[in-house]
Amino acid sequence: MLGGGDHPRMPPADSFAPTLQLQDKNFARSVILLCEHGGNGAIGFVVNRPTELRAAEAVALDPPVQGDSGLMLWSGGPVEPQRGFLLLGDDPGVENSEPIAQGFHLTASVDVLRRLLETTPHELARRRCRLLLGYAGWSAGQLDRELAASAWLSAPPDADLVFETPAEDMWERAIRSLGVDPMALTLGPGVQ
């Protein structure tokens, strides 16, 4: 679904990708980077749900990883939670990488993962990266129906928000970036 390519694919004219999705009762206070949206459905990644697990302790590579940069695992969504994706701020320079939007690249490259795991903690701190487990997916037309029911708020993708904002503050900052007071939001059908 997220194949390689040298150039970003242009989403269909009626696509909402790429955007940050901000509200849905099933993803309470989640910020989702919507990567693909079209006639076959949609896919995105929760970007504000860190776990307590260090990647070097949870990832089994052959040969084993030499070192521990401190890279943490993040929950990317409920679909295929055993599958990992790297969300990066810069192009990793590998064939199986997908540019999503300005400042966002996605890959499942084991070589890139190994480099991130084996780098120094100081170097990792300078990198914009997340190791996401799983993803959020919608069947054909499902996200369109949820959008029509005002189950989501959409904002332009913002790499600074995703990579530089503490996870616990990201949802509120994203909402406020739209000029909306989070306390004024109510869940329900129709525009709020």
C-alpha positions, 0 to 999 in steps of 0.5 A: 500500500505504501510502495516505493517511488522517487516522487510523491504521488499526487492524491486524487482531487477529492482526497483529504491526504495528506492532512492531520486528522484530529478528532474521532470518538474511536481515536480520542485525543489522537492526532493522525497523519493521513497518508493516503485517501482515495477510492480504495480507502484510507491509511494513516498513522497515530503520531501522538501515542508513545509507548514505554518500550525501547525499540532496541529491546523489542526489535529482533534483527539478524545480526543483532543490533549493536548499541541502543540509541534510545529510539522508542516505539510508538503506537501507530494504530490498531491495524497490524500492530506487529508491523513497523513503519519509520516516519522520518522528517528527512528523505532516508535515501532508500528505494522503498521510501515514500514521501508523504508531505513536506517534512514527512517520509515513510519507510519500512527499511530494515537498513534505515531502522538499523542505522537509527538503532545503532546511532548515538543517543545524541545523534538520534535526538537531532533526527526527526524519527518515529518507529510506529507499530501498526496503522489506522485504516478505513475501508472504501468510503468509510472515512468520507462518511466520518468526515461528512458526519464531522467526526474529524477535524483536519489540519495541514500536515506540520512536521514541527508539530509532530516531531517537536511537540510533546505527545501529550500536548500535540492534540491541543496544539493542533486544535488551537492551530486551527483557531479552535478552542478545544473546550468548545468541541462536542462530539456529535453529528453535524458541524460543531 
